[in-house]
C-alpha cells in the first residue's frame, strides 16, 4: 500500500500547480474581472458560465452545481483519480520530488524520472507507428480499417498506427532518439529471446492505450498476416506503467462524458470503442485483453461518482439515479459467460447495471457497418437490467415444460436473485421468476430467501480509502441556513470575507483581527470567521499569503469548507485593479463601524436603564465614550 505523501510536499505541489493552466486545458476560461476567470462547468450541463477560477488563491468553484476545490481536487474529479494519484500526476508536471511517510513508498513503481522516460518511449513509439500507417508497407493495416468503415480521420483521432514487419525497426528508431536498451525493455516495446532483443510488435495494427491523464502507457496490437503465428491480439506486457487489470481503452476520451452523463458503456474491443464513439456513444470503453474486474470497476465508479446508497434506481423516464453501467456482449455462449462475470462485479457499483445484446449477435463495430451509427445508439438505448438478463440466461439451460426442469431452474436462479445487492429488488425479481418458470409465488419467495447468496465483493470495497482524502464536498454535518441575499448586513459580511480571503494583504490585519466572535451575525459567515480566527487571522496570512486559503479550508469543518471555497472564488463588486486594496479596507472598516454602532446603541440602552446616582452609571457612561471615540478614530482614519 502506498505511504502518505508528506504534507509539505503536497503543499509544494499546490503552490507550483498553475490552476488556470490546469483548468484551462479542459475549460475555455475568459476574464471575469480582476483576478477572476470563468467558463462553462465541465461537471454539469449549462448554457451560461457559472464556473469560476481565482488563480491568485489557487481555487475553483462552480456556482451552478456547487463543486469546488483546488488544483488537486480538480484533477481528481476531471480525471477520476484518487488524491494520491492526482498529487503524483501534478508533481510530475511541476517537477516536485515527492517524499513519503516512513513505511510507505510511491504508488507507481520506479523513480519519477524513470516514469517520465518510459512515458517518453511510448510517446515516440506512438508517433512512429502513426507515421508508418500511411507508408507504402501498411496496405494491409489500412485495408483492415477501411473494411470496418474507418477513415483516415478516424485513425488519427484514435492515434492508430502500424508496426512494420521486420526485426528491430522501432528499436533502432528509439535507440537513435537516445533511449537506452534498459529503458526499451522496461517499457515493454521490445522483447528478449534466444535470438536477442527484437521489436515486440511486428506487422500489426497498433492502438495506443492511455491512462486517465491521457499518457500512453502501452499498446494493443492486432494480427494482420496469415503467417503471423502470434495471438490475434497482443498487448504490452506488465510493466511499471502498464497493468492490464487497471487500464481501460478509450478512458481518456470517454472520462468527461462519463462524469457528465453518469453513464459508462463497457464494450469488448478496440474497434467496438471506435465504432461506439463515432456513433455518438462517447462513454464507451473496453478492457485490454482481460475480463472486466474489480480494478476496472473502481475506475468507472470514481468517474460516475456513485458513492450514495440511493444510487442504482431506475426511474420511469428510463434514466437512473446514481448513473448507469451498460455492458455490451456478443449473443453467443462466450458473451453470456461474460455477462455472468459482470454480474459478480455489480455489487461494486451503486449505479444501475444493464446489458445491451444485439439479437443477431453483432458487436458495435459490425452493427455500425451493417446498419449505421443509429443502430449502435439504439443498441445502447435498448439495454435491459443486468439482473433480468442473467436470470433469463440461467433459465435457458432448463426445460420449463417439465416439473424437473422447473425445479432445476428455480434452484439455479434463486441464488442469483439472492445475490442482488438491493434488498428491495430481490422479492420483485422473485415474483418475476415465478411467472417465468410457472411456479407458485410463495414457493419461489421461500426458495430465494433460503438460497445461498452468490459470492460477491465485500461491502468495504465501496468505501473510500482512508489514506486518500476525497475532493472537498458538503458533508452530513450541521446544515447552516442560506444567508438572505436581500439582507444588507449579511451582504456586507459576505463582501468582507470575500475580500480578506482573496486579498489578505489588503486589509489592516490589526483592525480585522480585533473583531470579536459576535462581529458576524449571519450563521454561515460567523462559521467562516471562527475558522479564520482559529488559524490566526490576517496576522497569520501575512506569513504565508500563498497558502492562506488552503490553510483556512484545511482548518474548516467539513460543512464549512465548501463555504470558504465559494467565498474564495466569488466575484467581487470592485473590478478596477487600482481600487481593490482600498475596497477591501473600506468594507472591513464598514463592518467594524457597524459593530461599533451596535455597541453604542447597547451602551445607550444600558444608560437609560440605570439611575444616574448608581455607581454603575459612571462606568457605563465611560464605556459609551470609549466606543464613540473608537468609532470616531476609525472614520477619521478612513
Secondary structure, DSSP 8 states (H G I E B T S, - for coil): ----B-HHHHHHHHHHS-HHHHHHTTS--EE-STT-EEE--TTS--SS--EEEETTTTEEEETTT--EE-HHHHHHHHHT--HHHHHHHHHHHHT----B-TT---SSSS-HHHHHHHHHHHHHHHHHHHHHHTSTT-HHHHHHHHHTT--HHHHHHHT-EEE-SSSSHHHHHHHHTT--HHHHHHHTSEEEETTEEEES--SEEEEEEE-TTS-EEEEEEEE--TT--S-SEEE--S-SS--GGG--BTHHHHHHHHHHHTEEEEESSHHHHHHHHHTT-TTEEE-SSS---HHHHHHHHHHHT---TT-SEE-TTS-EET-EEEEE--SSHHHHHHHHHHHHHGGG-SSEEEEE--TT---HHHHHHHH-HHHHHHHHHT-EEHHHHHHHHHHTTS-TTSHHHHHHHHHHHHHHHHT-S-HHHHHHHHHHHHHHHT--HHHHHHHHHHS-------GGGGS--TTS-------SS-------TT-HHHHHHHHHHHHHHH-TTTS-HHHHHT--TTS--SHHHHHHHHHHHHTTHHHHHHH-GGGHHHHHHHHS-HHHHHHHHHHHHS--S---GGGHHHHHHHHHHHHHHHHHHHHHHHHHHHHHHS-TTSHHHHHHHHHHHHHHHHHHHHHHH-
